[in-house]
Amino acid sequence: MVLEILWLSQGSLLVLQRIYINGRAVQAESAPMFDRSLRHADHVRRFSISFQGTEGWEVRREDDLALTRHNVYLDWHRVERALALFEQEVSELRQQGWRDS
């Protein structure tokens, strides 16, 4: 996935130009940056990061449909950290027997 982002000098987001997934450009609103759902017995965990236009990136984690994390970031570095944490947690859950749902 490649994100092309144009920033103003003050650090505020101006325009998200394109998102490429598997070589295809898609609309930002229709393409979550990260979306994983894992199941183990009767439990489900969902992790998502999606671009919300001028609002920034929405970071969400749900445990059995309960929202356990919700942040909106304008700072790209915070989004990167959240993504790295989600990828690590998904990897650990898979090692514990959780499966994609």
PLY file of the C-alpha trace (Angstrom):
ply
format ascii 1.0
element vertex 101
property float x
property float y
property float z
element edge 100
property int vertex1
property int vertex2
end_header
0.00 0.00 0.00
1.36 3.45 -0.90
0.00 6.70 0.49
0.71 9.98 -1.25
0.13 12.88 1.11
0.50 16.61 0.62
1.14 18.63 3.79
1.04 22.36 4.44
4.12 23.87 6.05
2.19 24.29 9.33
1.81 20.50 9.51
-1.90 20.38 8.77
-3.27 17.95 6.22
-4.20 19.52 2.90
-4.96 16.70 0.47
-4.68 12.95 0.30
-3.96 12.51 -3.38
-4.01 8.77 -3.95
-4.04 5.46 -2.15
-2.73 2.45 -4.05
-3.67 -1.07 -3.00
-2.26 -3.90 -5.09
-1.33 -1.42 -7.81
-4.84 0.09 -8.06
-5.68 3.65 -7.06
-8.78 3.76 -4.86
-10.83 6.45 -3.14
-9.59 7.27 0.36
-13.07 6.94 1.86
-13.49 3.41 0.50
-10.11 2.01 1.47
-9.22 1.36 5.10
-5.49 1.57 5.59
-5.60 -1.41 7.95
-8.55 -3.70 8.67
-8.15 -7.06 10.41
-10.70 -9.18 12.20
-9.64 -12.25 14.18
-11.74 -14.94 15.84
-10.98 -17.41 18.64
-13.88 -19.55 19.87
-16.68 -17.05 20.53
-14.40 -14.02 20.70
-13.69 -11.51 17.94
-11.11 -8.73 17.81
-11.15 -6.12 15.09
-8.41 -3.62 14.34
-8.84 -0.78 11.84
-7.15 2.39 10.71
-8.94 4.53 8.16
-8.43 7.95 6.65
-11.17 10.43 7.57
-10.27 13.34 5.29
-9.40 16.57 7.08
-10.26 14.89 10.41
-7.15 12.69 10.15
-6.84 8.93 10.65
-9.25 7.01 12.83
-7.66 4.19 14.87
-10.08 1.62 16.33
-9.89 -1.64 18.24
-12.98 -3.65 19.11
-13.15 -6.64 21.45
-16.37 -8.65 21.04
-18.07 -5.58 19.50
-17.03 -3.35 22.42
-14.92 -0.37 21.37
-11.73 -0.63 23.46
-9.62 1.92 21.61
-10.64 4.93 19.58
-8.28 7.72 18.53
-8.19 10.21 15.70
-4.71 11.39 14.75
-3.47 14.15 12.47
0.15 13.25 13.24
1.32 10.59 10.77
3.96 9.28 13.20
1.26 8.35 15.72
-0.59 6.51 12.97
2.60 4.60 12.14
3.04 3.63 15.80
-0.59 2.49 16.06
-0.17 0.45 12.86
2.99 -1.22 14.19
1.25 -2.07 17.48
-1.78 -3.50 15.66
0.43 -5.60 13.35
2.35 -6.93 16.37
-0.83 -7.75 18.29
-2.38 -9.49 15.27
0.79 -11.56 14.84
0.78 -12.56 18.52
-2.91 -13.47 18.43
-2.37 -15.65 15.35
0.43 -17.45 17.18
-2.05 -18.10 20.02
-4.50 -19.75 17.63
-6.70 -16.81 16.58
-7.82 -16.98 12.93
-8.85 -14.37 10.39
-12.59 -13.99 10.19
0 1
1 2
2 3
3 4
4 5
5 6
6 7
7 8
8 9
9 10
10 11
11 12
12 13
13 14
14 15
15 16
16 17
17 18
18 19
19 20
20 21
21 22
22 23
23 24
24 25
25 26
26 27
27 28
28 29
29 30
30 31
31 32
32 33
33 34
34 35
35 36
36 37
37 38
38 39
39 40
40 41
41 42
42 43
43 44
44 45
45 46
46 47
47 48
48 49
49 50
50 51
51 52
52 53
53 54
54 55
55 56
56 57
57 58
58 59
59 60
60 61
61 62
62 63
63 64
64 65
65 66
66 67
67 68
68 69
69 70
70 71
71 72
72 73
73 74
74 75
75 76
76 77
77 78
78 79
79 80
80 81
81 82
82 83
83 84
84 85
85 86
86 87
87 88
88 89
89 90
90 91
91 92
92 93
93 94
94 95
95 96
96 97
97 98
98 99
99 100
